[in-house]
Amino acid sequence: MDANDPEALWKASTRRAQEKRRDRNRVLWHAWHLDQAEMLRRTMASLIAAHEEKAASLEVDLCAAEIIEDELVSTPEWRSA
């Protein structure tokens, strides 16, 4: 590169600025993706827990429902309705 060539100096300066901007953006995107992963991990954990709790409560209700269903199936009025 010729130190006296303004165009060459401008191109080199532009190239360095673009590289610096790309590096900064890469760091920012990296941080953003890590933050998103953590946010989703917390959200998913709470959703999983909520579904497990609901499933557990329904499991108890399902046992009771099976008993009720057995009684209803054996009742003629239920079948004719």
N, C-alpha and C positions, 0 to 999 in steps of 0.2 A: 504494500500500500504506500502510495506517495503522500508524504506528510503535507505537501503543497497542493494536492488535488482536492479542492473543496467537495467535489462530488463523491470521491472515494471516502473522505472523512464523514460525510453525511450518511453514506450507505453503511459504514461501519458503526456509526452512532445509532442509526435506526435498527440495525441488526441486534446490537447489545440491548437496546430498549425493549425490543420485541422478545428477546430471550428472557429478560428480567420479568416482563409482564407474564409470559408463559409460565415461568417458574413460580411466580407469586400466585397465579390462578391455580396451578396444580396443587400448591399447598392449601389454598382456600377450599378447593373442591375436595381434597383429601379430608380436611376437617369437617366439611359439610356432610360427607358420606358417613364418617364415623359418628357424627351427631345423629344422623337419621337412623343409623343402625341401632344406636342405643335407645332412641325414642321408640322405634318399632319393637325392640326387645322388651321394653317396659310395657308397652301397649299389649303386645301379644301375651306376655306373662299374665297380665290382669285379665285379659279375655279368656285365656285358658283356664285360669282359676275360677272365673265366673261360670264357665261352661261345666267344669268339673263339679262345682257346688250344685248347679242346677241338675246335672245328671244324677248326683248322689241323692238329691231330694226326690227326684222322679223315680229312682230305683226303689225307694221305700214305697212310694205311691203305686208303682207298678205291681208290687207284691200284693198290695191291698186290692188293686184293680183286678188282678187275676182271680182273687177270691170272689169279688163282686160279680165278675163276668161269669164264673162257674155257676153262681147262684142264678144269674139272669138267664143263662142258656137253659137251665133246667126248668125255668118257669114258662109254662105254655103261653101266658098272656104276653110275655115279652116277644116270643116268636111270632105271634099273630099281628103284632103292631107294626 
